[in-house]
């Protein structure tokens, strides 16, 4: 009877992840690096985690969201975390939190496997995983449910110190190379409306426009990819020479908002009226006259498919 009660108070790593909002990847890395949360071995060899860890891990999530680094809080006791945050945190380890489920996303298990491949610099496993999921889900779902969460998890891992700079670079380069090769295949011999993709001067980030290119390529549009860090005069020249119908600019959050706004206003003032200016990314500003801003690729694809009949999905 006692053994049954003990097992009832133990959780799998997946269950612990759902109840706390901490990814399986982070739980494993924290245990390996910091020795917490501590797991127990069952006679079968499987790992289980105490149910009592749930409130402590929720407190750690709050601390991380407040700006504390993982190395400072992962091993903290409830009392220490309460003092750190200056709040009284719930102590009931059986409290079910719907918010925990909201942190999940459709491709979570697969994305966590990819993160583990990144930790090992395992290029073959990572690339094979990309190909398999692209084949199963298709370009749009791959971007929305796998590529975007993967990029987010990689960035979060770097911020919390769970991934090194070299691992972050490895992951980004692999995904960028994969996306480029896939959308370019779909883009061959197209003669539809032209969508030109780039970033502003001083913005070297490619993944946003690579993902945008993959989503655009499922329509009848022809993608013209300028790459990142392009001066406004060169962008305008490329729009004119390519006879682009749509100009898409991705803006990363590292960019200076004042400079971004200035560049976008200059570009929009000199665009022909028939050319649509589309902006997106975490650094894209609101309220640029004449510009269309999208919060995600799903909205962008809907606009391409519905508001622009000539760019309907194939």
C-alpha positions, -999 to 999 in steps of 0.1 A, spaced: 0 0 0 28 23 9 46 17 -24 14 25 -43 11 58 -25 47 66 -33 42 59 -70 11 81 -69 33 110 -58 58 105 -86 56 120 -121 71 112 -155 92 140 -170 64 147 -195 38 150 -167 62 174 -148 66 194 -179 28 198 -184 22 208 -148 49 234 -147 54 248 -182 91 239 -181 101 220 -213 114 185 -211 146 198 -226 151 223 -198 142 198 -171 169 174 -183 195 201 -188 189 215 -153 192 181 -136 224 174 -155 239 208 -149 226 219 -115 214 186 -100 178 198 -98 151 188 -100 162 155 -86 148 123 -101 143 89 -86 150 56 -103 123 30 -104 132 -7 -104 125 -7 -141 152 20 -145 128 48 -155 132 82 -139 104 97 -119 101 131 -102 84 140 -69 51 157 -72 63 182 -45 86 197 -72 57 212 -91 52 244 -70 89 250 -67 93 247 -105 64 271 -111 82 295 -88 114 291 -109 94 299 -140 82 331 -124 118 340 -114 130 333 -150 102 355 -164 113 382 -140 148 382 -155 168 359 -131 192 334 -147 186 297 -144 219 292 -126 207 315 -98 173 300 -92 170 263 -103 184 250 -70 165 274 -48 141 263 -21 105 275 -20 114 298 8 144 313 -11 123 317 -42 94 334 -23 119 358 -8 135 365 -41 101 373 -58 86 390 -28 53 371 -32 35 342 -15 35 313 -39 10 285 -38 22 254 -20 -3 228 -30 16 203 -51 -17 188 -64 -29 221 -78 -38 215 -115 -30 244 -137 -47 249 -171 -19 274 -179 5 246 -179 -12 229 -208 -13 262 -227 25 262 -228 24 231 -250 25 233 -287 17 207 -314 53 199 -322 67 200 -287 80 164 -285 97 167 -319 112 201 -312 127 188 -279 143 159 -298 158 185 -322 171 205 -293 188 174 -280 204 169 -314 217 205 -312 233 198 -279 252 169 -295 259 189 -327 242 159 -344 237 173 -379 224 141 -394 197 136 -368 186 172 -370 185 174 -408 167 141 -410 141 153 -385 135 184 -406 129 164 -437 106 139 -420 84 166 -405 83 186 -437 71 155 -455 45 147 -429 32 182 -422 38 202 -453 56 236 -456 31 258 -437 25 235 -407 63 229 -406 70 266 -402 41 273 -378 42 243 -356 79 233 -357 103 259 -371 89 288 -351 88 270 -318 122 255 -325 137 289 -331 120 302 -299 133 273 -278 168 277 -291 167 314 -283 154 307 -248 181 280 -243 207 305 -252 193 332 -229 192 308 -199 226 294 -205 214 259 -214 227 263 -250 261 278 -259 266 304 -286 281 277 -309 251 255 -304 227 284 -311 247 292 -343 247 255 -353 209 252 -349 201 284 -368 225 276 -396 210 241 -400 174 253 -401 183 282 -424 201 259 -449 172 234 -448 145 260 -454 164 277 -482 169 244 -501 132 235 -497 115 267 -507 139 272 -537 127 238 -551 91 251 -549 101 284 -564 116 270 -597 101 281 -630 74 302 -613 59 331 -633 34 344 -608 34 377 -589 67 386 -574 73 388 -537 107 403 -527 121 394 -492 148 412 -472 158 429 -439 169 464 -432 205 477 -429 222 464 -397 198 435 -394 217 403 -402 190 378 -391 180 355 -419 156 330 -403 126 353 -404 128 359 -442 137 322 -448 105 311 -430 85 338 -449 100 325 -482 88 290 -473 53 302 -466 52 324 -497 64 295 -519 32 275 -513 13 302 -533 16 310 -569 40 339 -561 76 339 -572 101 346 -544 130 370 -549 153 366 -519 177 395 -513 190 382 -480 196 403 -450 211 437 -442 201 456 -474 202 494 -478 169 511 -486 182 524 -520 192 489 -530 158 475 -518 140 501 -539 162 494 -569 155 456 -566 118 462 -564 118 483 -596 141 459 -616 122 428 -605 88 444 -609 79 431 -575 42 432 -565 49 427 -527 79 438 -506 83 418 -474 107 431 -447 114 411 -415 125 432 -385 143 415 -356 138 429 -320 175 438 -318 170 467 -342 167 504 -331 130 513 -334 138 548 -345 161 537 -373 136 510 -384 108 535 -386 129 559 -406 140 533 -431 104 520 -435 90 555 -441 117 562 -467 110 530 -485 72 534 -484 74 570 -497 94 558 -527 74 526 -535 50 526 -564 14 526 -552 7 492 -567 35 476 -545 24 464 -511 48 469 -482 46 440 -457 65 440 -424 67 413 -397 90 401 -369 92 409 -333 108 443 -341 83 454 -366 67 487 -356 30 495 -356 15 524 -375 38 528 -405 16 546 -430 8 524 -460 25 493 -445 7 461 -437 20 445 -404 14 408 -396 19 392 -362 25 357 -375 29 337 -407 -6 324 -406 -20 359 -409 4 366 -437 -6 335 -456 -43 343 -452 -36 377 -467 -17 362 -496 -44 337 -503 -76 357 -496 -69 394 -500 -46 388 -530 -66 364 -553 -37 362 -577 -15 348 -549 -39 320 -540 -25 287 -526 -17 261 -552 
